[in-house]
Amino acid sequence: MSLRDLSVLYLIAGLACAVAVYRASPGDRRSAALSAALCVPLWPIWAPVALTARRAEPGGSPGTSAAAARVQGALRDGVSACAGTSFEALLSREAASRIEAEVSRAAARHAELDALLRQSGFDEAAAAARVAEIERGGAGSGRALATAHLHLENIRRLRAMRDRDARALEELADLVQALRTQLVLARFAGSSVEGVGGIVSEVWARVEGLGAAIDAHGGVSSEEPIET
């Protein structure tokens, strides 16, 4: 195979990677186009970095979905471990269903926030750049600067809400998994109900916290302004 043939194959691979990166890139299309353009000459290096970064972005929905699945799996195991024992009143099927419902609500809100923040109009870097641009403009830009600051602050508040939901779900998943192992241990080791009650109370406190946060802030819509 000649050098020309190899060059053509390299270019084709670069174009294919560029298309994949562009399609996988959320948010600002200009940033996506730039990332895709880098793939054409540098695809062996840039394509894995760009695609992996999209999958591993902090607060993303896949991680939250995984946390919700961990909660659901641990609850099922915990209910099974309690069945027919003195611990059954601590984690009944009805209680597990209530917990799962709150977790599903929290995961859905997180996914909504995450999708919203991937839109071009919610790009924090672009909003910060706009503030800096207006500040460099000097006098006569008071109202424009206040509006730009408000937009940037709203984006930051939305990101903080999204990230807080993600952390809360991850922490609850860890706690429910610990509850599951404690219930299994208690069943086979013959531990007392009192030894399990503390962690059950902590689980309920976290679940109630999730519900309160959702009820306080409600759903999120790109058409609704955020008050400051």
N, C-alpha and C positions, 0 to 999 in steps of 0.2 A: 504493500500500500504506500502510495507516494505521500509526500508532505502536504500536498494540496488536498488530497483525500482526507487526511487526518484533520486538516484545518476546517474542512467542510463539516466533518462529523462533530468536531469540537463546537463549531458555531451552532449546529442544530441542537446539540445538548444544552448549550447555553440559552438558546431561545426557549426550549422546553422548560428549563428551570425558571426562566424569567416569567413565563406564563403562570407556573405553579406558585411562585412567590407573590405575584400580583393578585391572584385570586385568593390567596390565603391571608393577604394583608388587610386588616380592618381599618376603619377610620379614613384619614385623609388620603385621597387618591393620588395627590402629588407625591406624598411620601412613598406610597406603594409603587408608583411609577419609577421613582428614583431607585428604590430597592431592587425592582425588577431589572432596571437598566444595568445595575452593577453586576447582575447575574450573567449577563451575556459574555463579558470577557473574564469574569472571575468566578464562574459557577462552581468549580470544585471546592472553593473556600467559602464563598458568600452564601450559596444556597442552603447548606446545612445550618449555618448560623441564623439566617433569616427565618427559616421554617421552624427551627427548634425554639427560637425566641418567641414566636407566636404561640406555640403550644404551652410554653412555660411561663407566660406572662402572669405576674402576681394577681391574684384575685379573680382569675378567669373562671368561667362557668364550669369547665370540666372538673376542676379541683373541688368545687362546691358540690357538684353532683356526686362525686366520689365520697365526700363527707356525709351527704344525706344517705347514700347507699350503705355506708359503714354503720350509721345509726340504725337503719332499718334491719340490717343483718344482725347486729348485736342485740336489738330488742327482741327479735324472733328467738334467738338463742336463749336470752334471759327469760322470756316467757316460758319456754320449754323447760328450762331448769327449775322454774318455780312451780310448774304444774304438779298438783297433788302434794305439795309440801306446805309447811307453815309460812313460807315466804310468798305464797300466791297472792295474798292481799296486798303485798308491796308492789308487785308488778303484774297486774292482771292484763288480759288481752285488751280490755277496754282502755286501760291506762296507756298501754303501748300504742294503741291506735290514736289516742289524743296526742301523744308525743310525736308520732309520725306525721300527723296533720300539721302541727306547728312547724316541724322541720321542712315539710314540703312547701309551706307558705314562705318560709325564710329563703329557701333555695330558689323559689320562683322570683321573689323580689330581687335577690342577688343577680339572677340571670337577666332580669329586666334592666337593672342598673348597669350591668356589665355591657349589655348590648347597646344601651344608650351612650355610654362613655366611649364606645368604639366608633361612633359617628363623627364625621369631620367637624361638626359644629360644637363638639364637646372635647376638642383637643386642648389639653392644658398647656402644652408648649406653645401652640399657636396663640392661645389667649394671652399668655405671659409676654410673648413677642409683640402682640398688639399693644399691650400696656406700655412696654418699653418704647415702641415706635411713637406713641402719642406723647409720652414724656419728653422724648427728644424734640417734639414739635414746638415746645415752649408755650408761650402765652396764647390765649384764645381757645384752649383745648380743654377747659375745665369740665364741661358736661360730658364730652367724649371720653375723657379720662375716667370720670366717675362711672360711666356706663361700662367701660372696659374692665375696670376693677371689679364691678359687680358681677360681670360675666365670669371673670376668672375665679372669684370667690365662690360662686355657685358651682362651678365645675369642681373645685377643690372639696366643697362640702359633699357633693355627690360621690366623689372618689372615696372620701372618708367613710361615708355610709356603706358603700360597696365593700370596702376593705374590712370594716367592722363586722358586717354580716358574715364575711368569709371566715374571719377569726373566730367568731362566736360558734359557727357551725363546726369548725375543726375542733375547737375545745370541747363542744358537746359530744362530738363523735368519740373523742378520746375518753371522756367521762363515761359514756354509755358502754364502751368496750370494757372499761375497768369494772363497771357494775356487772356486766355479764360474767367476767371471770370471778368476781367475788361471789355472785350467786351460785355459780357452778362449784366453787370451792366450798361454800357454806353447805350446799346440798350433800356433798360427799364427805366433808369433814365434820358435819354436825354442828356448825356454828350457830349462834343465837340470832334471832331476828334483829336484836338491837345492834348487832355488829354490821348489819346491812342497811339499817334505816338511815344512817348518816349520808351515805352516798346516794341513796334514793332521793333524799331531801335536796341534795345538791343538784341532782339531775332536774328535779322539778323547778328549782329556782332558776336554772339556766333556761329551761323551756319557757317559763313565764316571762323571763327577760326578753327572749326572742319575740314572743307574742306582743309584749308591751311596746317593743321598738317598732314592730310592723304597724300596730294600731295607732301609735303616736305619729308616724310619718306617712302612713298610707302608701298607696301605689305611686309610681313615678311615671310621668308622661312628658315627652319632649315638648308638649304644647303648654305645659303648666309652668309658670315662673316660680322660682324659689324665693321666698321672702327672706330678707335679711334685717 
